[in-house]
Amino acid sequence: MYTEIVFDLETQKLFDEAHSSDPADLGVSIVSLYHRRLDENLKEIDGQLYSFWFDQLESMWSLFANVDRVVGFNSLGFDVPVLAPLCPFNLKKLNHLDLMDEVKRVVGFRVSLDALAQKTLGHTKTDSGINAAIYWQKHDETSLKKLKEYCQADVLVTRDLYDHGLSHGELKFIDRWNYLRQVKVDFSYPQNGDIPQMGLF
C-alpha cells in the first residue's frame, strides 16, 4: 500500500508585484492537497481533499508524515520553493514527482497543465494564477471562495493526469505546430518497493 499527496498552492502576489524572481517572496495564500492511499496495483483505496489558508498551515504539515510520494505540477520549480521558508521540515527531501518535469524530460520543453489536461482528460483548468492573486487581494467572501475552488480544481486535474499516466503510460497535448503529441511516461514505483522516507521533525 502507498500513501500519496497531490498538491497545489496559490500565492498572494505575482512576480512583478513582488519585484523578485524568487518564488519564496510571493507568499502563500492557500494550499490544497489530496491525501490518499493506493493498493499494490496503484488503484486508489480512499482519499480526502483538504485546503489550508495561510494562517492554517500549521495544521497541514502532519499530513506529509510517512507519505511515499508527493505529486505536483511545476512543484519542484515553484510550489516547493514557495512553501520551503514556512515548512518546519525539509520539504525537498520528500519523494517528489513533478509531472511537468517528467514531461519536459521526454519532450525537451515545458508543457502547461492546461494543454495536457485538455487533450489527455478532455477538459481544461477552471481559472488562472493571475486571477488567483487578484482573488486573494480582494479578500471578500466571493473572491476567497473562487480562490479555494480554483486551487482545489487544479489539484484534482493534477491527480487525474497522474492517474492517467499511471494507468496508460502516456499523456497527450497539442504542440506549437498543432500536432497531437503522445508523451510516454512511467510513474510507477520502484519494483523493490524501496521508497525513501524521512522523519519530518
N, C-alpha and C positions, 0 to 999 in steps of 0.2 A: 504494500500500500504506500502511496505517495501523498504528501501534503504540499500544496502549492498556494501561492498568492499571485494573482494577476492584478496589477495596479496601474493607476494613472493619477496625475495631480494637475492642478491649475495654479497659476501664480497671481500675485497681487498687482504686479507691474509687468510691462513689456520691456524689452531691452532698451529701446530708445528713451523710455521714461526713466529707467534706472541709470542711464548714461554709463552702461557697463556691458561687457561681453561675458561676464561671469554669471551663470545661472543662479548661483547662490545669492546673488544680490536682488533677485526678483521677488523673493518672499513667497511663502506658501499661502494660498487661500483655502484650498480644500484638497484632501487626498481621498480617493475612493479605491477600494480594493475588494476583490472576490477571493475569499478564503475557502479552499475546498480540499476534498480527499479523492484520490483516484485509486482504482483497483489495479491489480497486476497487469491488466490489459490496457491500462491508461484510459479507462472509462470512468466518468465521474460518479462517485457514490453519493456525495452530498456537497453542498456549497452554500455560502451566505455572502451577500453583498453588504459592505459597510461603507460609510462615509464619515470623515472626521474633518471638522473645520480647524483652522489654525490653532485655536485655543483649546482643542480637544486632542492634540497629537499624543499627549502622554498616555492616553487610553489606547492608542493604536499599537505601540511598539511590541507589546506582548504577543500580538498575532503573528509576528515574524519569528517567534521561537520555534525551533525544530521544523522549519519548512525545508523541503527538499529542493524547491526551485522557486525563484521569484521571476515572474514573466512581465515584460512591459514592451512598449514600442518607443524607440529612441530613449529608453530609460537610462542606459549607461551614459549617454551623452547629455541628457537633460534632467530627468526626474531624480536620479540618484545624486548628482551634484547639488540640485536644489534642496533636497532633504538632508544631505550629509551634515551640515552645520547644526541641525536641530536634533539629530539622531543620537541617542545615548550609547550606541554601539557602532562598530564599523560596518555600515551598510554594504560597502563594496565587497566585503569578504563573503557575503552570502552567494549562493549558486544562482547566478543571473542568466536568463535567456532573453536577449533583446531581439525581438522579431525584425526590427529594421536592420540591425547589424547583420543578422543571418541572411536576409535577402540581399543586402549590399555585398556581402562576401561572395555571393553567387553571381550577381549580375554586374557588379563593379560600380554601382552608383546607388544613391538613396532613392527609395520609393516611398511615397506617402501612405499613411494609414488609409486615407480616403480612397486612393487609387487601388490598393489591394482589396479593401472591403467591397468596393463596387463590383469588381469582376470575380472575386472569389466567393463572396457571400450574397451578392445581388442587392446590396444596399450601402449607403454611404454614412459618413458621420452626421450627427444631428446639428452641429454648430461649429464654431471656430474658436481657437485660442485667443484671438483678439477680442471677440465678444466676451469670452470668459473673464478677461481682465476688466472689461467695462462693467460687467455684472457685479464684480466684487467692489469696484469703486462706487457704483451707485448704491449698493448695500441695502436696498429696500427689499421687502419680503418677496416680491415677484422676481426681482433680479437674482436673489440668492437661490430661489427655487430653480430658476433656469440654469444657474451655475451648477448646482448639485446634480440636476438631471443630465446635463451635458457631460460632466465628469464620469458619472456612472455609466452613461451610454458608451463612452469611449472604452471603459473597462470591459464592458460586455462585447464590444466589437473586437477588442484585442483578444479576449478569451475565445471568441468564436473563430477568429483567424488561426489562433494557436491550435485549437481543437481540429480544425480542418487540416492543418499541416500535420498534426499527429496521425490523423486517420488516413489522409490521402497522399501525404508526402510531397505536396506541391501547393503553391499559391499562384494567383493569376493577377495580371494588371495589363493595362494598355500603355505601351511605351510612347516616347515622344514622336515616333514615326507612325503612330496609330496602329501598331501591330499588337496582337494579343500575345503576351509573354507568359509562359508557364515556368515557374521557378521551382526547381526540385529542392526540397528542404528535408532535413532529418532532425526532428525534435525529440527523438526517442532518448530514453535514459541509458546510461552505460549498462552493458549486458551483465556485468558482475554485480550491479546494484550498489557499487561503492560510491556513494554520493557524499561529498564533504559537507559537514555541518559544523557549526561553531556555537559555542555558548554566547549568548547575547550580552550578558553583563558580567 
